């Protein structure tokens, strides 16, 4: 087939995100069992570049090489092959080209940041740019960004929340206009200024290999005795966040955010098989955040992903006192005293 462009280079950058209302459990085709809502991070991102060239003789396989931080990473090939198979119906030109994919993160590997979200979002944005070079008539309109989010979702569910927007909703919710199970949407309603430049300091409690892969964790929800109630709770908590985002009620924001984090871990502790993903230092950090908040009335809280690391969330106006608290009381619980400062 004759394309407008036979070879070229595209690059994209995509941020990671941290969910406030958690996505945990999925249906076929990477569709979520419940809606989720996340803060997009600013300093934690993936940059990806693709050099592409049309093959003289197309094959039935995908032709690509993958480099992570300038080093070949064949161990990543199975995941990328699965991703390309999933998106092939949306991008049937892929088997006509050889792809040389280069990726790098702004944050250390195994650092408590969801690299699959930023990496799959960046890769999807690159492929969208490639498609636009091959078919120049394509416009960068709303459907362009929706398609990018669909592609990202097929690589990693949470990646669809890393395409656009500072607060993003993924999953159909009756009160969120335009929300969809297929792609993430920018939160469409009023947001109080207190949530602008909201801070997220990630405490690296344990940088080791994840005890449970996200895919296995999601699969454990299929026969979970509390799954249906959990999915209902996620809908309810997003409904509660709508007025909170508008009026800036940090007390209620904290209540929902911390409850969601603990619920995620409770679901893992009550699954079959069961897992405890927090470490002793995770619990110590949580207790100290609670005590500091009670004693100082500083509106600081935590959230967790499916692991031991702690995301400390707080408004920008109290940044100095929270960082002092972290340095004084919490870094001792971090592996090698490491933490990462980020914001939305």
Secondary structure, 3 states (H helix, E strand, C coil): CCCCCCEEEEEEEEEEEEEEECCCCEEHHHEECCCEEEEEEEEEEEEEEEEEEECCCCCCCCEEEEEECCEECHHHHHHHHHHHHHHCCCCCCHHHEEEEEEEEECCCCCCCCCHHHHHHHHHHHHHHHHHHHHCCCCCCCHHHHHHHHHHHHHHCHHHHHCCCCCEEEECCCCCCCCCCCCCEEECCCCCCHHHCCCEEEEECCCCCCCCCCHHHHHHCCCCCCCHHHHHHHHHHHHHHHHHHHHHCCHHHHHHHHHHHHHHHHHHHHCCCCCCCCCCHHHHHHHHHHHHHHHHHCCCEEEEECCCCCEEEEECHHHHHHHHHHHHHHHHHHCHHHCEEEEEC
